[in-house]
Each structure stands twice: as structure tokens, then as C-alpha cells.
Amino acid sequence: MTAPVLLLLGAGPGLGLSVGRLFTRDGFTVVLAARFVDDAEPLAEQLRAEGAIAAGVGVDLGDPDEVSRVVGEVGKRYGRIDVLHFNPSVFRQADPLQLSVAELIADFTVGAAALLPAVQAARPFLAEGARVLVTGSAAADKPWNQAASLGVQKAAVRNLVTSLDATLAPEGIRAVAVQVNGVLDKGAFSREKVAAALHAAATRPAGEWTPHVSYDG
């Protein structure tokens, strides 16, 4: 496999599809992973209809073993993973007096902790120049109390990216979290513009690298 590969975890018809489309224009093969393959495959079909090479797979991000298995299978199938995009988040409307520990852990597992088995499984297929890209949110700094678990997810995953970048950097592999400081699909935060910001962050020259980028519209 000579074409670079984007594996996008947490794919959907909005931001995920838009990011995938941008990478196909760079000649990437795109693998879109959603909760169910029946959700992912129609997204991949949209990209294939545009002339891209794309596939859809299903993965339960709440199951670390399944995350490891699916990411490993993608790596083995294509022989490489050049950009691993971690895009999931869980929105649960519950304030801190309503949110249970079990709910918080479940949301955190999908929205932050799943990044660990994903990167660990992808590592054998990440060569020098590969990138780990994470969709962040202003909720990391300014959480809405009515969706308390979201802020925890985004603060945690941003912190984790810092450690991942420091760990991978000696091998020429870098990680970045792009903090989206606005409401998606409103004004300057259209999915296309946010996707462009994510794409730009992942494709920066190594000499300009930072593990955190803010998109302010």
C-alpha cells in the first residue's frame, strides 16, 4: 500500500466526513469508523462516489479490546496508518448532581480513554511523519454544568495528547489536539471550516509543531 492512510474514529456525517473528504484530496485512503459498520459504510460510499478510496468499519469505542482489534486490523490491511484522527465525544445532559459515577466513566471511556488503545494498536503502523489528531473543545476550559461529563472528556483528552506527543516525538511522530472554541455549524464554525482547521493542524511542518492548536473561527 503506497497511498497514505487516514483512520478516523468517531466518524459521522458532519465533521468526520468533512475531514475525511479533505484528506482524500491529498491522496489518502480513508477509513471511517463509526459505532456500527452500517453507519460508517454509507459515509465511505459518499467519498467513493467522489472518486476516493474509502472504507467504513464498525467499532465500539467503549470496549478497549475492540478498539485495539479494529485499529490493528486496519493497520494490517493497509500496512500503514499515517493519520489517526480521534473524533468522538459523548454529550449527556446531566449536571454534577445528576451525573452518576458509572455514567461519567462510560462517557470518559469513549471520549478520552479510548485514545490509549487506539494509539497503542496503531503504533506498529505509524512511521516517521505520522500524526495523531484529536478534536478538542472549549468545554475543556469552560464546561457547561448541564453537560458535566463533556468537559471532563475534553480536558482529559487534551492532557493525554500532551503526553502522547512527548512520547512519540523522538520517533518523528506527533500528536495534536485542536480546541474548537465555538459551536459547531454556527457562523465561522461550519463543519467545513472546522475540518479545514483540523486538516491544517495535522499537516503542519514538523518545525512548526505544537501539541495544541486553538481554532477561534
Number of C-alpha atoms within 10 A of each C-alpha: 9 9 15 19 26 25 29 26 28 23 29 19 14 15 23 25 22 20 24 27 22 17 21 21 12 10 13 22 24 28 25 29 30 24 17 13 16 12 18 24 20 15 25 26 16 15 20 16 10 12 11 20 18 24 20 22 23 21 22 18 26 18 14 18 14 16 24 20 15 19 26 22 14 19 21 14 10 15 16 23 28 23 26 25 29 26 20 23 21 18 15 15 14 18 14 13 9 11 16 13 10 9 14 19 16 17 21 23 20 20 26 27 20 23 27 18 20 24 20 14 21 25 18 14 20 23 14 14 15 25 25 27 24 29 22 27 27 20 22 21 13 11 17 16 15 16 18 21 29 27 22 20 28 27 19 16 26 23 16 17 23 17 13 20 22 14 13 18 15 10 13 14 22 26 28 25 29 24 24 22 18 18 13 17 14 10 11 15 19 17 20 20 19 25 23 17 21 27 19 13 25 25 15 11 10 13 6 7 16 15 21 18 17 16 19 13 15
